[in-house]
Amino acid sequence: MAANIVPIFPLVPVVAWGTILTANTAKDGTGTTSTIFTAGADGAIVQRVRASALGTNTASVLRIFVNNGSTPATATNNTLFAEISLPGTTLSEVGSLIPIDVALNLPLPAGYRLLAAIGTTVAAGWAITAVGGSF
């Protein structure tokens, strides 16, 4: 079998996002999730995901799932890919809230999606933004 030795680069930049407020304690991608990225017809790459607090929140955890393009309500269609702690945050008009970045560099087949969930319900919410590109 011949290997692809030619570099491939994204053709179209993609920035996609969702907002999360409600807890999902399922570790299988079912339950309350936000679709934050969908791969195009030729596949895609997700370079990173950024979580930005939208105000005062209690501490939580961000979980990122890969979904095979089918219903996320079926656990076997999802896999937990990454998780990172989200700190408690306090809204301020004189100081910034620091975003949390997760480096992925994850290639996705056509139609696959990234789903995001948090472990505890929060007051203001988190904006979850995925940055990548479609091939």
Buried (B, 14 or more C-beta within 10 A) or exposed (E): EEEEEEEEEBEEEBEBBBBBBBBBEBBBBBBBBBBBBBBBEEBBBBBBBBBBBBBBBEEBEBBBBBBBBEEBEEEEBBEBBBBEEBEEBEEEEEEEBEEBBBEBEBBBEBBBBBBBBBBBBBEBBBBBBBBBBBB
